């Protein structure tokens, strides 16, 4: 069985996508076949998920529980640390507005209405402005704080991180997977190519008793997410998922390959329909059908090394394949799974009528 049937008294959530900035992507980095000179302005989407009566980490308390998935880009380039300000110029033109908070306010919400924020991964075009949501609890995938603090060996220049990103926030990291995610990479090593920079922009953080590291972040409950279903469990084709709210309405899916800590969300929106929020699992819907695929590209410095936008290409391919398998298996069981990823510009253009304040 790919997906669990509705329970008696099943709760459903609503999912509302919205703009959280736009960035420009060179196609040849993200998928093949592609035009080697083509650059596309794409959204960095955020998603508002509303549950009728959930409670998590003491928030909600039986009222409407609101959480976000991803925050897109920062509202102002000056909010990025200097090394990132330099890097994001390679993704110009960039539209920083409307930011995630701008879009929420336009729809009648405030930052204080948001109980929790799950971040697919800690790249600059997904983490947005955490300081705008100081009363929300941030949820990160396993290994994300290690990446923020210590960077990654041998990755491309898209992997530059700010260890003080969550210094004003409550942050929880999901418990480690039974098998630790790989940090191997097909990208050019920084010691060979100085243009393939990596790492953080400050000093390393402290280490908590449970082994999680942090820098100026307020970890509650020891830094570990305690859910009503605390162990990672298989769901359909996915080896590791968590029933976040304990009622089968929202599942956290470990989607390794793009970056350590990369997570997706699977949201039950009706008795027969689910929304799969895929982060950076893929960048074009045709990758689900095999019309396009994950690619590699030569290091721009001329070192002869091969780079990939995913730190582990093989793991990323497996994550992509599992999404395709889920969609097919669910259809055979009478369910619809609609996948939506952060930067799918075709989906964005076709679904303007379904954006916040509307729902999918």
C-alpha positions as CSV (number, residue, x, y, z in Angstrom):
1,X,0.0,0.0,0.0
2,X,1.5,3.3,-1.1
3,X,-0.6,5.6,1.2
4,X,-2.6,4.9,4.4
5,X,-6.4,5.2,4.0
6,X,-8.2,7.9,6.0
7,X,-8.8,7.1,9.7
8,X,-12.1,7.5,11.4
9,X,-12.5,11.2,12.1
10,X,-9.5,11.9,9.8
11,X,-8.2,15.5,9.8
12,X,-7.2,17.2,6.6
13,X,-5.0,20.2,6.0
14,X,-5.1,22.9,3.4
15,X,-2.0,23.9,1.4
16,X,-1.6,27.4,-0.1
17,X,1.5,28.3,-2.2
18,X,2.7,31.8,-2.4
19,X,5.6,34.0,-3.7
20,X,8.7,34.3,-1.5
21,X,10.9,35.9,-4.1
22,X,12.2,34.9,-7.5
23,X,15.7,33.9,-8.7
24,X,17.3,33.3,-12.1
25,X,18.6,29.8,-12.8
26,X,20.8,28.6,-15.6
27,X,19.1,25.5,-17.0
28,X,22.2,23.5,-17.7
29,X,23.1,23.2,-14.0
30,X,19.8,21.7,-13.0
31,X,18.6,19.3,-15.6
32,X,19.3,17.8,-19.1
33,X,18.6,18.1,-21.9
34,X,18.7,21.9,-21.7
35,X,19.8,25.0,-23.5
36,X,23.3,25.8,-22.3
37,X,22.7,29.5,-22.6
38,X,19.2,29.7,-21.3
39,X,18.4,31.3,-17.9
40,X,14.9,31.3,-16.4
41,X,13.4,33.5,-13.7
42,X,11.7,31.1,-11.3
43,X,9.8,31.4,-8.1
44,X,11.1,30.5,-4.7
45,X,7.8,29.3,-3.3
46,X,6.7,29.1,0.3
47,X,3.6,27.1,1.4
48,X,1.1,27.8,4.1
49,X,-0.3,24.6,5.7
50,X,-3.3,24.9,8.0
51,X,-4.7,22.2,10.2
52,X,-8.0,22.6,11.9
53,X,-7.0,21.7,15.5
54,X,-3.4,20.4,15.8
55,X,-1.1,21.1,18.7
56,X,2.7,20.7,18.4
57,X,5.4,21.8,20.8
58,X,2.8,23.6,22.9
59,X,1.5,25.6,20.0
60,X,-1.9,25.5,18.4
61,X,-3.6,24.0,21.5
62,X,-6.6,22.8,19.7
63,X,-7.0,25.9,17.5
64,X,-6.1,26.3,13.9
65,X,-2.5,25.2,13.6
66,X,-0.5,27.1,10.9
67,X,2.9,26.1,9.6
68,X,5.0,27.1,6.6
69,X,7.2,25.0,4.4
70,X,10.2,27.1,3.3
71,X,10.7,30.9,3.3
72,X,12.2,31.5,-0.1
73,X,14.8,34.3,-0.4
74,X,15.5,37.1,2.0
75,X,13.5,40.4,1.7
76,X,16.7,42.4,1.2
77,X,20.1,41.4,-0.2
78,X,21.8,43.2,2.7
79,X,20.3,40.6,5.1
80,X,22.7,38.0,3.7
81,X,26.2,37.7,5.0
82,X,28.8,39.3,2.6
83,X,30.0,36.0,1.1
84,X,26.5,35.1,0.2
85,X,25.7,38.6,-1.2
86,X,28.6,38.0,-3.6
87,X,27.4,34.5,-4.6
88,X,23.7,35.4,-5.2
89,X,24.7,37.9,-7.9
90,X,25.2,34.8,-10.0
91,X,21.5,34.3,-9.8
92,X,20.5,37.8,-11.0
93,X,18.1,39.1,-11.7
94,X,16.6,38.4,-8.3
95,X,13.3,39.7,-7.0
96,X,13.4,39.8,-3.2
97,X,9.9,41.1,-2.9
98,X,7.3,40.0,-2.1
99,X,9.0,38.1,0.7
100,X,7.3,35.3,2.6
101,X,6.1,37.8,5.2
102,X,5.0,40.3,2.6
103,X,2.8,37.6,1.0
104,X,1.3,36.5,4.3
105,X,0.5,40.1,5.4
106,X,-1.2,40.7,2.0
107,X,-3.4,37.7,2.7
108,X,-4.4,38.9,6.2
109,X,-1.9,37.0,8.3
110,X,0.9,38.1,10.6
111,X,4.2,36.4,11.6
112,X,2.6,35.6,15.0
113,X,-0.1,33.5,13.3
114,X,2.6,31.0,12.2
115,X,3.2,28.2,14.8
116,X,6.0,26.3,13.0
117,X,8.2,26.6,9.9
118,X,9.7,23.5,8.3
119,X,12.7,24.3,6.1
120,X,13.4,21.8,3.2
121,X,17.1,22.6,3.5
122,X,19.4,25.5,4.4
123,X,20.3,26.9,1.0
124,X,20.0,30.7,0.8
125,X,17.0,30.6,-1.6
126,X,14.9,28.5,0.9
127,X,15.7,29.7,4.4
128,X,14.4,33.3,3.9
129,X,14.2,35.6,6.9
130,X,14.0,33.6,10.1
131,X,14.2,36.7,12.2
132,X,10.8,37.8,10.9
133,X,9.2,34.8,12.7
134,X,10.7,34.9,16.2
135,X,7.7,33.2,17.8
136,X,7.6,30.3,15.4
137,X,9.4,27.0,16.0
138,X,11.7,26.0,13.2
139,X,12.0,22.4,12.1
140,X,15.2,21.2,10.3
141,X,16.1,17.9,8.7
142,X,18.8,15.7,10.4
143,X,22.2,17.1,9.7
144,X,21.1,20.6,8.8
145,X,22.7,22.3,11.8
146,X,26.0,20.5,11.2
147,X,25.9,22.0,7.7
148,X,25.2,25.5,9.0
149,X,28.0,25.3,11.5
150,X,30.8,23.4,9.6
151,X,29.9,23.5,5.9
152,X,30.6,20.6,3.6
153,X,33.7,19.2,2.1
154,X,34.1,19.4,-1.6
155,X,30.9,21.1,-2.7
156,X,30.2,23.8,-5.2
157,X,29.9,27.5,-4.6
158,X,26.1,27.2,-4.1
159,X,26.9,25.7,-0.7
160,X,27.8,28.7,1.5
161,X,26.1,28.9,4.9
162,X,25.5,31.3,7.7
163,X,26.0,29.7,11.1
164,X,24.1,32.5,12.9
165,X,21.0,32.1,10.7
166,X,18.8,31.1,13.6
167,X,20.3,33.0,16.4
168,X,16.9,34.6,17.2
169,X,14.8,31.5,16.8
170,X,13.6,28.3,18.5
171,X,15.0,25.5,16.4
172,X,14.5,21.8,16.5
173,X,16.3,19.2,14.3
174,X,14.6,15.9,13.5
175,X,16.3,12.9,15.0
176,X,19.0,11.2,12.9
177,X,18.1,8.6,10.4
178,X,18.9,4.9,11.1
179,X,21.6,5.3,8.5
180,X,23.4,8.6,8.4
181,X,23.1,10.5,5.1
182,X,26.1,10.6,2.9
183,X,28.2,13.7,2.4
184,X,30.0,12.5,-0.6
185,X,29.9,14.7,-3.7
186,X,30.6,14.5,-7.4
187,X,31.4,18.2,-7.3
188,X,34.8,19.7,-7.6
189,X,36.8,19.7,-4.3
190,X,37.5,23.1,-2.8
191,X,41.2,22.3,-2.3
192,X,41.6,21.8,-6.0
193,X,39.3,24.6,-7.2
194,X,39.2,27.8,-5.1
195,X,36.0,28.8,-7.0
196,X,34.1,25.9,-5.5
197,X,34.0,27.4,-2.1
198,X,32.1,26.0,0.8
199,X,31.6,26.3,4.5
200,X,30.2,28.7,7.1
201,X,31.0,32.4,7.6
202,X,31.8,32.3,11.3
203,X,33.0,30.1,14.1
204,X,31.7,26.7,14.9
205,X,28.9,26.3,17.4
206,X,28.8,24.5,20.7
207,X,27.9,20.8,21.0
208,X,24.9,19.8,23.0
209,X,24.9,16.7,25.2
210,X,22.8,14.9,22.6
211,X,25.4,15.5,19.9
212,X,23.6,18.3,18.0
213,X,25.6,21.4,17.3
214,X,24.3,24.9,17.2
215,X,25.3,28.5,17.0
216,X,23.3,31.1,19.0
217,X,20.1,29.1,18.4
218,X,17.6,28.3,21.1
219,X,17.1,24.5,21.0
220,X,14.1,23.4,22.9
221,X,13.6,19.9,24.3
222,X,17.3,19.3,23.9
223,X,17.3,20.1,20.2
224,X,15.4,17.0,19.2
225,X,11.9,16.9,17.7
226,X,9.6,14.7,19.8
227,X,6.5,13.8,17.8
228,X,3.7,11.5,18.5
229,X,5.4,9.1,16.1
230,X,9.0,9.7,17.0
231,X,10.7,6.9,15.0
232,X,11.4,7.2,11.2
233,X,9.1,4.7,9.4
234,X,8.6,3.5,5.9
235,X,5.7,4.9,4.0
236,X,5.2,3.6,0.5
237,X,8.4,4.0,-1.5
238,X,10.0,6.2,1.2
239,X,12.2,4.5,3.7
240,X,12.1,7.3,6.3
241,X,9.0,9.4,7.1
242,X,7.6,10.9,10.3
243,X,3.9,11.4,11.1
244,X,4.4,15.0,12.2
245,X,1.1,15.8,13.8
246,X,0.3,12.2,14.8
247,X,-2.9,12.0,12.9
248,X,-1.8,11.0,9.4
249,X,-2.4,14.5,7.9
250,X,1.3,15.7,7.4
251,X,4.3,13.4,6.9
252,X,7.9,14.6,6.9
253,X,9.8,12.7,4.2
254,X,13.6,12.4,4.3
255,X,14.7,13.1,0.7
256,X,18.4,12.8,0.6
257,X,20.8,13.8,-2.1
258,X,20.4,17.6,-2.6
259,X,21.9,18.6,0.8
260,X,22.1,16.9,4.2
261,X,18.9,17.5,6.0
262,X,16.8,17.8,2.9
263,X,13.2,17.1,3.8
264,X,9.9,17.1,1.9
265,X,6.3,17.2,3.2
266,X,3.4,14.9,2.2
267,X,0.1,16.6,3.0
268,X,-3.4,14.9,3.1
269,X,-5.9,17.5,1.8
270,X,-8.9,15.3,1.1
271,X,-10.0,11.6,1.4
272,X,-8.5,11.0,-2.1
273,X,-5.9,13.7,-2.6
274,X,-2.4,14.5,-1.3
275,X,0.0,17.3,-2.0
276,X,3.7,16.4,-2.2
277,X,6.0,19.4,-1.4
278,X,9.3,18.5,-2.9
279,X,11.7,21.3,-2.1
280,X,14.7,20.8,-4.4
281,X,14.1,17.2,-5.1
282,X,13.6,18.2,-8.8
283,X,13.4,21.5,-10.7
284,X,11.2,20.6,-13.6
285,X,8.1,18.3,-13.6
286,X,9.4,16.5,-16.7
287,X,12.1,15.0,-14.5
288,X,9.3,12.8,-13.0
289,X,8.6,11.2,-16.4
290,X,12.2,10.8,-17.6
291,X,11.9,13.4,-20.3
292,X,14.6,15.3,-18.3
293,X,17.1,14.2,-15.8
294,X,19.6,15.3,-13.2
295,X,22.8,16.5,-14.9
296,X,26.4,17.3,-14.2
297,X,28.4,20.2,-15.7
298,X,32.1,21.1,-16.0
299,X,33.7,23.2,-13.4
300,X,33.7,26.8,-14.7
301,X,37.3,27.4,-13.7
302,X,38.5,24.9,-16.3
303,X,39.9,22.4,-13.7
304,X,38.4,19.5,-15.6
305,X,36.3,18.5,-12.5
306,X,32.7,17.7,-12.8
307,X,30.1,19.4,-10.6
308,X,26.5,18.7,-9.7
309,X,23.8,20.8,-8.0
310,X,23.2,17.9,-5.7
311,X,25.8,16.9,-3.2
312,X,25.0,13.2,-3.8
313,X,23.7,12.7,-7.3
314,X,22.9,9.0,-6.9
315,X,20.9,9.6,-3.7
316,X,19.1,12.5,-5.4
317,X,18.2,10.2,-8.3
318,X,16.7,7.7,-5.8
319,X,14.7,10.5,-4.1
320,X,13.4,11.6,-7.5
321,X,12.5,8.1,-8.5
322,X,10.6,7.5,-5.2
323,X,8.4,10.5,-5.9
324,X,7.5,9.1,-9.3
325,X,6.8,5.7,-7.8
326,X,4.5,7.3,-5.2
327,X,2.5,9.1,-7.8
328,X,2.0,5.9,-9.9
329,X,1.3,3.6,-7.0
330,X,-1.2,6.1,-5.4
331,X,-3.0,6.4,-8.7
332,X,-3.4,2.6,-8.9
333,X,-5.0,2.8,-5.4
334,X,-7.4,5.6,-6.3
335,X,-5.5,8.5,-4.8
336,X,-4.1,11.6,-6.5
337,X,-0.7,12.9,-5.5
338,X,0.1,16.4,-6.8
339,X,3.8,17.2,-6.6
340,X,4.9,20.8,-6.2
341,X,8.5,22.0,-5.9
342,X,10.0,25.3,-5.0
343,X,11.2,26.5,-8.4
344,X,8.8,24.9,-11.0
345,X,8.1,27.9,-13.2
346,X,5.7,26.1,-15.5
347,X,3.6,24.9,-12.5
348,X,3.7,28.5,-11.1
349,X,2.4,30.1,-14.3
350,X,-0.4,27.5,-14.7
351,X,-1.6,27.8,-11.2
352,X,-1.8,31.5,-10.3
353,X,-5.5,31.0,-9.5
354,X,-4.6,28.5,-6.7
355,X,-2.2,30.7,-4.8
356,X,-2.7,32.1,-1.3
357,X,-5.4,32.9,-0.2
358,X,-6.7,30.0,-2.2
359,X,-5.8,26.4,-1.6
360,X,-4.6,23.4,-3.7
